[in-house]
Amino acid sequence: RVLAVGRRPLGVAGERLLPLAPLGEDEAVELFVERAAQRGVAVRDDGDVRELCRRLDGIPLAVELAAGRLRILSPGQLLERLADRFRLLTGGGRDGLPRHRTLRTAVGWSHELCAPEERLLWARLSVFAGRFDLDAAEYVCGGQGLHSDDVLDVLSELLAQSVVAREETEAGVRYRMLDTIRDYGAEWLAAAGDAARLRRRHRDWYLGLTTWCELEWFSPRQDEVAARVEAELPNLRCALEYCLSEPDEARLGQYLAGSLWFYWVGCGRLSEGRHWLEQAVTLDSGHEQSRLKALWVLGYVAILQGDTVPALGVLLECREEAERAGDPTAVAYAEHRTGCLALLSDDVERAETLLRSALARYQELGELNSNVLMGQVELAMTRAFQGDLPDAVRLCEDVRRVCEDHGERWARSYALYVLAYAAWADGDLPGARALLTDCLTGAHSFRDLLCSVLAVELLALVTQAEGDPAEAAVLQGAAAGMWPSVGLPLFGSACFNAPHELCETAARERLGDERYVECVRQGAALGREAAVRRALGRPAAEAPPPPQGPVRQGEAPLSMRKPAASPIRKGGETTG
């Protein structure tokens, strides 16, 4: 038996392979601290050290060379200079092999052992950020000296030589390069004068992918789309950075940022979406349609974050420019989102008018997608807040039917939320819990933080009505811990806040202030995943006995009363 260590398999009969992965984070940190101590430098295992070891990919040589710089630079300073890692990481021991004295010579030695077409693909693959799949590699890297049909074979060689790693992910088989390997390839790509062309091909691939994902979001493939965009996020960011930094690419940057609306809104990425959209709308692209879409999507994101003033500004701008440009689709979306803004600002009558008008425009245009269905759900909310629960149920049952016909689960979750509210208001606590469990399960599968936290808020109310004020307070605390990742709690809306206040008042009445605060604190400490598990884990119990708090003559206990049909009408007066 022979034990051999090499950069690629020997390719002989009977060979058994045991891939050697880079050091894990803890191992890399341990090596860094140990080598620093050998050089008389004491470093702590802190955030800078861990980030440095992550950025060095856990490569032992890179970690050792970085530790050698500690006589001059702190770990934080090393991090700041790591963009030029090959210039930074030099000065290896004289007793080692010459190729191990600098990071560049170590990687360069491996590069020299590659065939010309392997070096070419190595350089071109450096355009990817993070992981990529075979289809993307064939499209982006094929052509001009490397036929796309040959990419598979050359990629296999790079895989065999550990230049590229293969991974099984939720989105399928994907490949990646360590940052150190990618940076070396990027230097060669720049030296060849081919970087700009590859960036454009990379951009084109991810524009096409985004277009497909937006279309397929309204389909039974919604889960697949969400997983695909999550997996491609580093590359999508790279494409956005390119488009928004190049003057001639602004139109495509606006299109890309706007077309990812479903991901920003539906998959818990409101803050990141706003970051890109705000950059996009400031650019003069000379293409009205792309900018108009980016405007209404930006307005939508800002609304959901509870940031109403800038939301209104961009939606008014979108509406005015769309009317001037004669773009009926953009007019419809701007009107829809303005109606959504009115809803979350408690102007429910105006919201109803705007939403009905937008839905009529959608019908005239033949528009049917998740956004349109959300418009109908929002209309149902206006009806519920005005006391017409049967109409709200009718609207949401229609949305649920259309969603189930098309395999759409995201908008369906919001429809279930409204149906659960109506069930609770009618005293159907088992029905409300079942609907909310379905709602939260669907929303959480997409990482939709907004729908998830709304469901947890309403589950707290249902739990209180079932007679468990302590658990209700825990769930209110869990929701409070989730809201900062979304935006303004309950949008700052009196309508959305009324059930929360009802639950809190009833729970305090049963528990007392001190115990209530303790339970809320317990829920707030759960964290997002644990909060959702807690909310979903409570079994649908039989109706418990009513709470024994003080009750005024002729009045139901507070925990069993529902808020007035319209908690707050336009103008602020309470209804009853």
Buried (B, 14 or more C-beta within 10 A) or exposed (E): EEEEEEEBBEEEEEEEEEEEEBBEEEBBBBBBBEBBEEEEBEBEEEEBBBBBBEBBBBBBBBBBBBBBBBEEBBBEEBBEEBEEBBEBBBEBEEEEEEBBBBBBBBBBBBBEEBEEBBBBBBBBBBBBBBBBBBEBBBBBBBBEEBEBEBBEEBBEBBBBBBBBBEEEEEBBEBBBBBBBBBBBBBBBBEEBEBBEBBBBBBBBBBBEBBEEBBEBBBBEBBBBBBBBBBBBBBBBBBBBBBBBEBEEBBBBBBBBBBBBBBBBBBBBBBEBBBBBBBBBBEBEBEEBBBBBBBBBBBBBBBBBBBBBEBBBBBBBBBBEBBEEBEBBBBBBBBBBBBBBBBBBBBBBBBBBBBBBBBBEBBEEEEBEBBBBBBBBBBBBBBBBBBBBBEBBBEBBBBBBEBBEEBEBBBBBBBBBBBBBBBBBBBEBBBBBBBBBBBBBBBBBBBBBBBBBBBBBBBBBBBBBBBBBBBBBBBBBBBBBBBBEBBBBBBBBBBBBBBBBEBBBBBBBBBBEEEBBBBBBBBBBEBEBEBBBEBBBEBEEEEEEEEBEBEBEEEEEBBBBEBBBBBBBBBEEEEEE
